Amino acid sequence: MNQTTVTVEGRNLIISRTFQAPRELVFQAWTDPHHLPQWWGPPMAIITVLE
């Protein structure tokens, strides 16, 4: 089971989680507009990406 850790320091919100995936893929999932709609939000959500 993965554990998510959330820490609030002043005005910073730090979320830490360990993924069983290469770090390059995790980075792309957060930064590539083509990956983001695949996991952001609930399953039936419509995610619009504007570039």
Backbone as JSON Lines, residues from 0, in Angstrom:
{"i":0,"aa":"M","n":[0.84,-1.18,0.0],"ca":[0.0,0.0,0.0],"c":[0.88,1.24,0.0]}
{"i":1,"aa":"N","n":[0.56,2.2,-0.85],"ca":[1.28,3.47,-0.88],"c":[0.72,4.39,0.19]}
{"i":2,"aa":"Q","n":[1.6,5.12,0.82],"ca":[1.17,6.07,1.83],"c":[1.45,7.47,1.32]}
{"i":3,"aa":"T","n":[0.48,8.35,1.44],"ca":[0.64,9.74,1.03],"c":[0.88,10.57,2.28]}
{"i":4,"aa":"T","n":[1.88,11.44,2.23],"ca":[2.21,12.31,3.35],"c":[1.99,13.75,2.92]}
{"i":5,"aa":"V","n":[1.26,14.5,3.72],"ca":[1.0,15.91,3.44],"c":[1.56,16.72,4.59]}
{"i":6,"aa":"T","n":[2.37,17.73,4.27],"ca":[2.98,18.59,5.27],"c":[2.7,20.04,4.88]}
{"i":7,"aa":"V","n":[2.28,20.84,5.84],"ca":[2.05,22.27,5.59],"c":[3.1,23.05,6.35]}
{"i":8,"aa":"E","n":[3.89,23.84,5.62],"ca":[4.93,24.67,6.22],"c":[4.7,26.11,5.77]}
{"i":9,"aa":"G","n":[4.23,26.95,6.67],"ca":[3.96,28.34,6.28],"c":[2.9,28.36,5.19]}
{"i":10,"aa":"R","n":[3.26,28.81,4.0],"ca":[2.33,28.85,2.88],"c":[2.65,27.79,1.83]}
{"i":11,"aa":"N","n":[3.5,26.85,2.15],"ca":[3.85,25.77,1.23],"c":[3.09,24.52,1.6]}
{"i":12,"aa":"L","n":[2.6,23.82,0.61],"ca":[1.95,22.53,0.81],"c":[2.83,21.49,0.12]}
{"i":13,"aa":"I","n":[3.36,20.56,0.87],"ca":[4.26,19.54,0.34],"c":[3.55,18.2,0.42]}
{"i":14,"aa":"I","n":[3.37,17.55,-0.73],"ca":[2.73,16.24,-0.79],"c":[3.78,15.25,-1.27]}
{"i":15,"aa":"S","n":[3.99,14.19,-0.52],"ca":[4.99,13.17,-0.87],"c":[4.3,11.83,-1.04]}
{"i":16,"aa":"R","n":[4.69,11.1,-2.07],"ca":[4.17,9.76,-2.29],"c":[5.18,8.98,-3.11]}
{"i":17,"aa":"T","n":[5.31,7.69,-2.83],"ca":[6.21,6.82,-3.57],"c":[5.41,6.05,-4.6]}
{"i":18,"aa":"F","n":[5.87,6.08,-5.85],"ca":[5.19,5.38,-6.94],"c":[6.07,4.24,-7.43]}
{"i":19,"aa":"Q","n":[5.46,3.14,-7.82],"ca":[6.17,2.02,-8.41],"c":[6.25,2.25,-9.92]}
{"i":20,"aa":"A","n":[7.0,3.27,-10.31],"ca":[7.16,3.65,-11.72],"c":[8.46,4.43,-11.86]}
{"i":21,"aa":"P","n":[9.02,4.43,-13.06],"ca":[10.23,5.23,-13.27],"c":[9.94,6.72,-13.02]}
{"i":22,"aa":"R","n":[10.88,7.42,-12.42],"ca":[10.63,8.83,-12.08],"c":[10.36,9.68,-13.32]}
{"i":23,"aa":"E","n":[10.94,9.31,-14.48],"ca":[10.68,10.05,-15.71],"c":[9.19,9.97,-16.09]}
{"i":24,"aa":"L","n":[8.58,8.8,-15.92],"ca":[7.16,8.62,-16.23],"c":[6.28,9.4,-15.25]}
{"i":25,"aa":"V","n":[6.64,9.39,-13.98],"ca":[5.88,10.15,-12.98],"c":[5.97,11.64,-13.29]}
{"i":26,"aa":"F","n":[7.15,12.11,-13.66],"ca":[7.32,13.53,-14.02],"c":[6.46,13.88,-15.22]}
{"i":27,"aa":"Q","n":[6.46,13.03,-16.24],"ca":[5.63,13.28,-17.43],"c":[4.15,13.3,-17.07]}
{"i":28,"aa":"A","n":[3.73,12.42,-16.19],"ca":[2.32,12.38,-15.79],"c":[1.88,13.7,-15.18]}
{"i":29,"aa":"W","n":[2.78,14.38,-14.48],"ca":[2.46,15.67,-13.85],"c":[2.63,16.85,-14.79]}
{"i":30,"aa":"T","n":[3.5,16.74,-15.8],"ca":[3.86,17.91,-16.6],"c":[3.41,17.87,-18.05]}
{"i":31,"aa":"D","n":[3.09,16.72,-18.58],"ca":[2.7,16.6,-19.99],"c":[1.18,16.77,-20.11]}
{"i":32,"aa":"P","n":[0.71,17.74,-20.89],"ca":[-0.73,17.96,-21.0],"c":[-1.49,16.79,-21.6]}
{"i":33,"aa":"H","n":[-0.8,15.87,-22.25],"ca":[-1.47,14.69,-22.81],"c":[-1.65,13.59,-21.76]}
{"i":34,"aa":"H","n":[-0.79,13.57,-20.74],"ca":[-0.9,12.58,-19.67],"c":[-1.89,13.02,-18.59]}
{"i":35,"aa":"L","n":[-1.91,14.29,-18.29],"ca":[-2.68,14.82,-17.16],"c":[-4.16,14.43,-17.18]}
{"i":36,"aa":"P","n":[-4.87,14.56,-18.3],"ca":[-6.3,14.21,-18.28],"c":[-6.58,12.73,-18.0]}
{"i":37,"aa":"Q","n":[-5.57,11.87,-18.17],"ca":[-5.78,10.44,-17.95],"c":[-5.92,10.09,-16.47]}
{"i":38,"aa":"W","n":[-5.43,10.94,-15.58],"ca":[-5.49,10.59,-14.16],"c":[-6.03,11.71,-13.28]}
{"i":39,"aa":"W","n":[-6.17,12.91,-13.78],"ca":[-6.6,14.04,-12.95],"c":[-8.11,14.03,-12.8]}
{"i":40,"aa":"G","n":[-8.6,13.96,-11.61],"ca":[-10.03,14.01,-11.35],"c":[-10.67,12.63,-11.33]}
{"i":41,"aa":"P","n":[-11.98,12.58,-11.04],"ca":[-12.69,11.3,-10.98],"c":[-12.83,10.68,-12.37]}
{"i":42,"aa":"P","n":[-13.12,9.38,-12.44],"ca":[-13.14,8.65,-13.72],"c":[-14.02,9.27,-14.81]}
{"i":43,"aa":"M","n":[-15.16,9.81,-14.47],"ca":[-16.07,10.33,-15.5],"c":[-15.88,11.83,-15.77]}
{"i":44,"aa":"A","n":[-14.89,12.44,-15.16],"ca":[-14.67,13.88,-15.33],"c":[-14.16,14.19,-16.74]}
{"i":45,"aa":"I","n":[-14.55,15.33,-17.25],"ca":[-14.04,15.8,-18.53],"c":[-12.97,16.84,-18.23]}
{"i":46,"aa":"I","n":[-11.74,16.54,-18.6],"ca":[-10.61,17.42,-18.34],"c":[-10.21,18.08,-19.65]}
{"i":47,"aa":"T","n":[-10.3,19.39,-19.71],"ca":[-9.94,20.14,-20.91],"c":[-8.54,20.7,-20.74]}
{"i":48,"aa":"V","n":[-7.68,20.47,-21.72],"ca":[-6.31,20.97,-21.69],"c":[-6.18,22.04,-22.76]}
{"i":49,"aa":"L","n":[-5.77,23.23,-22.37],"ca":[-5.54,24.33,-23.3],"c":[-4.05,24.62,-23.34]}
{"i":50,"aa":"E","n":[-3.52,24.77,-24.52],"ca":[-2.1,25.09,-24.66],"c":[-1.93,26.46,-25.27]}
